[in-house]
Amino acid sequence: APFERTITADETKQLRKRAPARNEKQIGDIYLMTSLTKEAQLHYYECIEQSKSTADWAW
């Protein structure tokens, strides 16, 4: 397919570093969808802090 490309070793390392923060965001999303806003907020704050440390500004 035209959109497929090979991921380099450096990109793989970067994605592995960013995965925990992205997981926190997804957990926060699930809590928010179930109306558990306090728990969602905690996970979002954790996501923000972890994203800062890995320079993952998209999340």
N, C-alpha and C positions, 0 to 999 in steps of 0.2 A: 504494500500500500504506500502511497506517496507520503503519508505522514509519519511512517515508522522511521526511526533512526536508532543508531547504536549509542548506548550510554557509555561514557568513558568511566574509568576507575575513579577519577576525581569527582565526577558527578554522582557516582554511587556513594562515595564517602559523604558528600554534602547532603544527599537525601537521607542517609542513615542518621546523620546528626540532627536533621530537621524533623524526623519522624515523631519523636516524643511530644514535641510542641503541637504538631498537627493532630496527633491523637487526642491531646487535651482539648483542642478546639472542637473536635468531633464529639467528644464526650459532653462538653458544654452545650453543644447544639442539641444533643439528645435530651439533656436535662431541661433545656429551655422549651423544647417541643412538648415536654410532659409537665410544663408549668412549675418546675422546681427552679425558680429563678435564683435563689441564693446559692444553690449548688452550682448552677450554670455559671454564675458570676465568679465563683472560686476557680473553676476550671478555665474560664476565659483569662483571669488574671495570671494564672500559672502559664497559660499559653503565651501570653504577652511577654512575660519574663523570659521564658525559654526561647522565644523567637528573637528577642533582643540579643541573647548570647550567641545565636547562630546566624545573625544578620539575615533572618528570613522575614523581610518586610512585607511580603505579599500576604502573610497570614497575620 
